[in-house]
Amino acid sequence: MTAAGWPLRTARTLIRSARADDLPAVYAIATRPEVLGGLGGFAGMFDASALQGMRRPVLATSTDGVGTKVAVAQAMDVHDTIGHDLVGMVVDDIVVCGAEPLFMTDYIATGRVVPGRIAALVSGIAAACESARVALLGGETAEHPGLLAADEYDVAGAATGVVEHDEVLGPQRVRPGDVVLALASSGLHSNGYSLVRAVLASAGWELDRHVDELGRTVGEEILTPTRVYAADLVDLLRTDGVEVHALSHVTGGGLAANLARVLPAGVLARVDRATWTPPPVFDLVQRLGQVPRADLERTLNLGVGFVAVLPGGSVDAATAQAPESTGSWWDFLAGQGVTRGGKPVSENPIDASDLNQASIALGQLLGQQTITRTITNTTDATTTWTGTIAGLEGVKATLSQSTVTLDPGES
């Protein structure tokens, strides 16, 4: 008998049936020609002989989970979307270095194995792997009675990709004058759910509450699957006339922190908030929870799921490749990257000695009423002012519906 009182044979049969008996067709959609063998073995196998034709192949690997978004799926009893979140969190990190993701495995821990629920989870993982052109080599389902409640589960995954050594993307390629482009997110993606759930709980909002500005229930909105960018970005990297220097996956830490990870020391990126409008869910979270703007930006993606840093001469070719399935490219930079001292992007940029830092600090300082400013024009929608902010003299700014546009004056 198991500790939970189940006959061992019953537990083992359920776990096996949740994988081997019910899901061969599911795994079949998420495959590649290099996959060897079938389900039921101790290891998944992938023919790596094609790597012999590469000059200097470098393997890239990543592992991740979905965090507390699984609690939303469990509360709504919807389990076929979490797989998209898992795949997106794992394989899109691999693409950041320029690698093509090849294969993935998953791990599901649950308090009680329910074959239909496991099948829904794995089906979502397989569908997302198919869209990313990644093989799902296999996975593990573990029953943890006493550790997890009967209807609780958690998921994790790991993936491997490959890139030529001389094609690895990153800070070493970024140059002053490069342009930052961004791809829209599908919503919250898979980060910040502890904050979002706390905000909803504090406000007394249930997941089935319909919200007019969202056009659906709050549960449906926050369970929206993470957009998986891998295949589209691999295609972009292979597009004639496009030279990409760096990619950044906007996850925990928000846009500023993740963009800073792919910038070399001394190179700054100026991001103009006026170039995109975050989807309504972000404003809803901020208003409902009275979340400071700085905390929101450090936690959520604010509508930006991925960014690319590339030369200005590649912008037209890159934007022409923007797929309808993943939204439009947005040009963030009215100017270009600049080289100045200090951190590339500050997570708490009150010392706004650089233009991109001033842009972020301006929003914080206006909200906190801690800056001396002269109002030159005020309407219901827009406030224009001039003043001094952290050493920048004669700054002119326009604040419109939480969007800040900076026009630096003489410094």
C-alpha positions in Angstrom: 0.0 0.0 0.0 1.1 3.6 -0.6 1.2 6.1 2.3 -2.1 7.5 1.0 -3.7 4.1 1.2 -3.6 3.3 -2.5 -2.5 -0.1 -3.7 0.9 0.4 -5.3 -0.3 -1.4 -8.5 -3.1 1.0 -8.9 -0.9 4.1 -8.5 1.7 2.8 -10.9 -1.0 1.8 -13.5 -2.5 5.3 -13.3 0.8 7.0 -13.8 1.7 4.8 -16.7 -1.7 5.2 -18.3 -1.4 9.0 -18.0 1.6 8.8 -20.3 2.1 5.7 -22.4 -1.4 4.6 -23.0 -3.3 7.8 -23.7 -0.7 10.1 -25.3 1.2 8.5 -28.2 -0.8 10.6 -30.7 -0.1 13.7 -28.6 3.7 13.1 -28.6 3.5 12.4 -32.4 2.6 16.0 -33.2 5.6 17.3 -31.3 8.5 15.5 -33.1 11.3 16.0 -35.5 13.1 13.7 -37.9 16.0 13.3 -35.5 13.9 11.7 -32.8 14.8 8.0 -32.2 12.7 5.4 -30.4 9.3 5.9 -28.8 7.6 6.3 -25.5 8.2 4.1 -22.5 12.0 4.1 -22.4 14.2 5.4 -19.7 15.5 8.2 -21.8 14.5 10.1 -24.9 17.0 10.0 -27.8 17.8 12.5 -30.5 20.1 11.9 -33.5 22.9 14.5 -33.3 24.7 13.5 -36.4 23.5 16.6 -38.2 25.7 18.6 -35.9 28.8 17.2 -37.6 28.1 19.5 -40.5 28.4 22.6 -38.3 31.6 24.5 -37.9 31.6 24.7 -34.1 28.3 23.7 -32.6 27.5 25.1 -29.2 24.7 23.5 -27.2 22.4 25.8 -25.2 20.1 24.5 -22.4 17.4 26.0 -20.3 15.0 25.0 -17.6 12.0 26.7 -16.0 8.5 26.4 -14.6 5.3 28.4 -14.7 5.2 29.6 -11.1 1.9 30.4 -9.4 0.0 30.6 -12.6 -0.8 26.9 -12.1 -3.0 28.0 -9.1 -5.2 29.9 -11.6 -5.4 26.9 -13.9 -6.3 24.7 -11.0 -9.0 27.1 -9.6 -10.6 27.3 -13.1 -10.2 23.6 -13.8 -8.6 24.5 -17.2 -5.4 22.5 -17.8 -4.6 22.6 -21.5 -3.1 26.1 -21.6 -0.4 25.8 -18.9 1.7 23.7 -21.3 2.1 26.8 -23.6 3.3 28.8 -20.7 5.9 26.1 -19.8 7.2 25.8 -23.3 7.4 29.5 -23.8 9.4 30.0 -20.6 11.9 27.4 -21.6 12.5 27.4 -25.3 12.3 31.2 -25.7 15.2 31.6 -23.3 17.3 29.4 -25.6 16.6 31.5 -28.6 18.0 34.6 -26.8 21.5 33.4 -27.5 20.7 32.7 -31.1 20.2 29.0 -30.7 17.5 26.8 -32.4 15.7 24.8 -29.8 15.8 21.1 -30.7 14.1 19.0 -28.0 12.4 19.3 -24.6 11.3 17.1 -21.7 8.7 17.9 -19.0 8.1 17.0 -15.4 4.7 17.0 -13.7 4.3 16.6 -9.9 0.8 16.1 -8.5 -0.9 15.1 -5.3 -3.1 12.6 -7.2 -2.8 11.3 -10.7 -6.0 12.0 -12.8 -5.2 10.7 -16.2 -7.5 13.1 -18.0 -5.9 16.1 -16.3 -2.4 14.8 -17.1 -3.4 14.3 -20.7 -4.6 17.9 -20.9 -1.4 19.2 -19.4 0.8 17.2 -21.8 -1.4 18.0 -24.8 -0.8 21.7 -24.2 2.9 21.1 -23.9 3.0 19.1 -27.1 0.9 21.7 -29.0 3.3 24.4 -28.0 6.3 22.3 -28.9 4.8 21.7 -32.3 4.4 25.5 -32.8 8.0 26.0 -31.7 9.3 23.2 -34.0 10.7 21.5 -30.9 10.5 17.7 -30.3 8.9 16.6 -27.0 11.1 13.6 -26.2 9.3 12.5 -23.1 8.5 13.4 -19.5 7.9 12.3 -16.0 4.7 12.3 -13.9 5.2 11.9 -10.2 2.6 11.5 -7.5 3.3 13.3 -4.3 0.5 12.5 -1.8 1.0 14.3 1.5 3.2 17.0 -0.2 0.6 18.3 -2.7 -3.1 18.3 -2.2 -5.1 15.9 -4.4 -5.9 18.5 -7.1 -2.7 20.4 -6.9 0.2 20.0 -9.4 3.3 21.8 -10.6 5.1 21.6 -13.9 8.7 22.1 -15.0 10.6 21.5 -18.2 14.1 21.6 -19.8 15.2 22.0 -23.4 18.3 21.9 -25.5 19.2 23.9 -28.6 22.2 24.5 -30.8 24.0 27.5 -32.3 27.2 28.1 -34.3 29.9 29.5 -32.0 30.5 32.5 -34.2 26.7 33.3 -34.4 26.1 33.5 -30.6 24.0 36.6 -29.9 24.6 38.8 -26.9 26.1 42.0 -25.4 29.4 41.5 -27.3 27.6 42.3 -30.6 25.6 45.4 -29.5 26.9 48.7 -30.8 25.9 52.3 -30.2 23.4 53.3 -32.9 21.6 50.0 -32.8 17.8 50.1 -32.7 15.5 48.3 -30.2 12.5 46.5 -31.7 9.8 44.7 -29.6 7.2 42.0 -30.1 3.9 42.3 -28.2 3.1 39.9 -25.4 -0.2 38.0 -25.3 -0.8 39.4 -21.8 0.7 38.7 -18.4 2.6 35.6 -19.7 3.9 33.7 -16.7 5.5 36.2 -14.4 4.1 38.3 -11.6 1.2 36.0 -10.6 1.9 36.2 -6.9 1.4 40.0 -7.2 -1.7 39.6 -9.5 -3.3 37.0 -7.3 -2.7 39.1 -4.2 -4.2 42.1 -5.8 -7.4 40.2 -6.8 -7.7 38.6 -3.4 -7.3 41.9 -1.6 -10.0 43.4 -3.8 -12.3 40.5 -3.3 -12.5 39.7 -7.0 -13.3 36.2 -8.0 -11.9 34.6 -11.2 -15.4 34.4 -12.8 -16.0 38.2 -12.5 -16.7 39.7 -15.9 -14.7 42.9 -16.6 -16.0 45.1 -19.4 -12.6 46.6 -20.2 -11.2 43.1 -20.7 -14.2 41.8 -22.6 -14.2 38.6 -20.6 -13.8 37.3 -17.1 -10.7 38.1 -15.1 -9.8 34.4 -14.9 -9.9 34.0 -18.7 -7.7 37.1 -19.1 -5.0 36.1 -16.7 -5.0 32.5 -17.9 -4.2 33.6 -21.5 -1.4 31.4 -22.6 2.1 32.8 -23.0 3.1 33.6 -26.5 5.8 31.2 -27.9 8.2 33.2 -30.1 10.8 30.6 -30.8 10.0 29.5 -34.4 9.3 33.1 -35.6 12.6 34.4 -34.1 14.6 31.5 -35.6 13.1 32.4 -38.9 14.0 36.1 -38.3 17.6 35.2 -37.6 17.7 33.3 -41.0 16.2 36.2 -42.9 18.3 37.8 -45.7 19.1 41.4 -44.9 18.5 41.0 -41.2 21.5 41.2 -38.8 20.4 40.7 -35.1 22.9 41.6 -32.4 20.9 40.6 -29.3 17.6 39.3 -28.2 15.9 39.6 -24.8 13.0 37.6 -23.3 11.0 39.9 -21.1 10.2 37.8 -18.1 10.7 38.4 -14.3 12.2 41.8 -13.8 10.3 43.5 -16.5 11.5 45.3 -19.7 14.3 47.4 -18.2 16.0 44.7 -16.3 15.9 42.1 -19.1 17.0 44.6 -21.8 19.9 45.5 -19.5 21.0 41.9 -19.5 21.9 42.0 -23.2 23.6 45.4 -23.3 27.4 45.8 -22.9 28.7 48.0 -20.1 28.4 51.7 -20.9 25.8 51.2 -23.7 22.4 52.6 -22.9 19.0 52.0 -24.6 16.4 54.7 -24.7 12.9 53.3 -24.6 10.1 55.7 -25.5 6.9 54.6 -23.6 4.8 56.6 -26.2 5.5 54.0 -28.8 3.2 51.3 -27.4 0.1 51.0 -25.2 0.0 48.3 -22.6 -3.1 46.0 -22.8 -5.8 46.9 -20.3 -5.0 44.1 -17.8 -1.8 45.9 -16.7 -3.7 49.1 -15.9 -6.3 47.1 -14.1 -3.8 45.4 -11.9 -2.2 48.8 -11.1 -5.4 50.6 -10.3 -7.0 47.7 -8.4 -4.0 47.1 -6.2 -2.7 50.7 -6.1 0.6 49.2 -7.2 3.4 51.8 -7.6 4.4 52.2 -11.2 8.0 51.2 -10.5 6.9 47.9 -8.9 4.6 47.2 -11.8 7.5 47.7 -14.3 9.8 45.5 -12.2 7.3 42.7 -12.1 5.2 42.6 -15.3 6.0 42.8 -19.0 3.6 45.7 -19.7 2.7 44.3 -23.1 6.3 43.6 -24.4 7.2 39.9 -24.6 10.5 40.1 -26.5 12.9 42.6 -27.8 15.6 42.5 -30.5 18.6 44.8 -30.7 19.8 45.3 -34.3 21.4 47.8 -36.7 19.2 50.5 -38.1 19.8 49.1 -41.6 18.1 45.8 -40.6 14.9 47.4 -39.3 12.9 47.4 -42.5 13.7 43.8 -43.3 13.0 42.8 -39.7 9.6 44.6 -39.4 8.6 43.0 -42.7 9.0 39.6 -41.1 6.7 40.4 -38.2 4.2 37.4 -38.1 0.5 38.1 -37.5 0.5 35.3 -34.9 2.9 37.1 -32.6 1.9 40.7 -33.2 3.6 43.7 -34.8 7.1 44.9 -34.3 7.3 48.2 -32.5 10.2 50.6 -33.0 11.0 51.8 -29.5 13.8 54.2 -30.4 13.3 57.6 -31.8 17.0 58.0 -31.2 19.7 55.3 -31.0 21.7 53.6 -28.3 24.1 55.9 -26.7 27.4 55.4 -24.8 27.6 57.0 -21.4 28.8 56.0 -18.0 26.8 54.1 -15.4 24.6 51.2 -15.6 22.9 50.4 -18.9 19.4 50.4 -17.4 18.7 51.0 -13.7 16.0 49.0 -11.9 15.4 51.9 -9.6 16.4 54.8 -11.7 15.9 57.8 -9.4 19.4 59.0 -10.4 18.4 59.9 -13.9 21.7 61.0 -15.3 21.0 59.3 -18.6 18.0 59.8 -20.9 16.5 56.3 -20.6 16.8 56.4 -16.9 15.2 59.9 -16.8 12.2 58.6 -18.7 11.5 56.0 -16.1 12.3 58.2 -13.1 10.0 60.9 -14.5 7.0 58.6 -14.2 8.0 57.7 -10.6 8.7 61.2 -9.5 5.5 62.7 -11.0 3.5 60.1 -9.3 5.2 60.8 -5.9 4.9 64.6 -6.3 8.6 64.9 -5.4 9.7 67.0 -8.3 9.5 70.8 -8.7 7.9 71.4 -12.0 6.3 74.3 -13.9 3.1 73.4 -15.7 2.9 75.1 -19.1 -0.2 73.4 -20.5 -2.9 71.3 -18.9 -5.9 69.5 -20.4 -8.0 66.6 -19.2 -5.8 64.2 -21.1 -2.3 65.8 -21.2 0.0 67.7 -19.0 3.1 69.4 -20.4 5.7 70.7 -18.1 9.3 71.9 -18.0 11.7 71.6 -15.1 14.8 69.9 -13.7 15.2 66.2 -13.1 18.3 64.7 -11.5 20.7 67.0 -13.2 19.0 67.4 -16.6 18.1 71.1 -17.0 15.3 72.3 -19.1 13.6 69.0 -19.6 10.2 69.2 -21.4 7.9 66.3 -20.9 4.4 65.3 -21.9 2.4 63.0 -19.6 -0.6 61.5 -21.3 -2.6 58.6 -19.8 0.4 57.1 -18.0 2.6 57.6 -21.1 5.7 59.7 -20.6 7.5 61.3 -23.5 10.8 63.1 -22.8 12.2 66.0 -24.8 15.6 66.7 -23.1 16.7 70.3 -22.9 20.1 71.6 -22.4 22.1 69.8 -19.7 
